[in-house]
Amino acid sequence: MTAQSSRSSTLQIERLGLGKTVTLTGRLSDAELVDCLRRHHLLAVPPTYEVFGIVYLEWMGFGLPALATTAL
C-alpha cells in the first residue's frame, strides 16, 4: 500500500465512522499475524495486494471468514 492510498483509506475509514472497527496492519511478522488472526473476525484484502491467495488460506486456516473481490 502506498502512503497516498494508505492515507486515503484512513480518511475513508474515519469518514465512515469505522475507526474503532477497522484495522490497517501493513506487513506483519509471523507472531503478529497469529495474534491478529486471533483478535479479528473478518479479513478483507483488495485484489491488487494479494494475487496468489495465500493470505486468504492463512485466514481460513484459523476458521475465519475472508472477503474477496475481483474489483476495487
C-alpha positions as CSV (number, residue, x, y, z in Angstrom):
1,M,0.0,0.0,0.0
2,T,1.4,3.4,-1.0
3,A,1.5,6.2,1.5
4,Q,-1.1,8.0,-0.6
5,S,-3.5,5.1,-0.7
6,S,-3.0,4.4,3.0
7,R,-3.9,8.0,3.8
8,S,-6.9,7.8,1.5
9,S,-8.0,4.6,3.2
10,T,-7.6,6.0,6.6
11,L,-9.6,9.1,5.7
12,Q,-12.4,7.0,4.3
13,I,-12.5,4.8,7.4
14,E,-12.7,7.9,9.6
15,R,-15.4,9.5,7.4
16,L,-17.5,6.3,7.7
17,G,-17.1,6.2,11.4
18,L,-15.2,2.8,11.3
19,G,-12.1,3.8,13.1
20,K,-12.8,1.6,16.1
21,T,-13.7,-1.5,14.0
22,V,-11.2,-1.4,11.0
23,T,-7.5,-2.1,11.4
24,L,-5.0,-1.4,8.7
25,T,-2.0,-3.5,9.6
26,G,0.6,-3.3,6.8
27,R,3.2,-6.0,7.0
28,L,3.2,-8.3,10.0
29,S,5.7,-10.7,11.5
30,D,4.6,-14.3,11.9
31,A,3.9,-13.7,15.6
32,E,2.0,-10.5,14.8
33,L,0.0,-12.4,12.2
34,V,-1.1,-15.1,14.6
35,D,-2.1,-12.5,17.2
36,C,-4.1,-10.6,14.5
37,L,-5.8,-13.7,13.4
38,R,-6.9,-14.4,17.0
39,R,-8.2,-10.9,17.6
40,H,-10.1,-10.2,14.4
41,H,-13.3,-11.5,12.8
42,L,-13.1,-10.8,9.1
43,L,-10.4,-10.3,6.5
44,A,-10.8,-8.0,3.5
45,V,-7.9,-7.5,1.1
46,P,-8.0,-5.5,-2.1
47,P,-7.2,-7.8,-5.0
48,T,-4.3,-5.6,-6.1
49,Y,-2.3,-6.5,-2.9
50,E,-2.9,-10.3,-2.8
51,V,-2.6,-12.0,-6.1
52,F,-1.9,-15.6,-5.0
53,G,-4.5,-16.1,-2.3
54,I,-2.0,-17.1,0.4
55,V,-3.5,-14.5,2.9
56,Y,-6.9,-16.0,2.4
57,L,-5.7,-19.5,3.0
58,E,-3.9,-18.5,6.2
59,W,-7.0,-16.7,7.4
60,M,-9.4,-19.6,6.6
61,G,-6.9,-22.0,8.3
62,F,-8.0,-20.3,11.5
63,G,-11.6,-20.9,10.7
64,L,-12.4,-17.3,10.0
65,P,-14.3,-15.8,7.0
66,A,-12.4,-13.9,4.3
67,L,-13.9,-11.4,2.0
68,A,-12.5,-11.5,-1.6
69,T,-13.4,-9.4,-4.7
70,T,-12.1,-9.1,-8.2
71,A,-12.7,-5.4,-8.4
72,L,-12.0,-2.4,-6.3
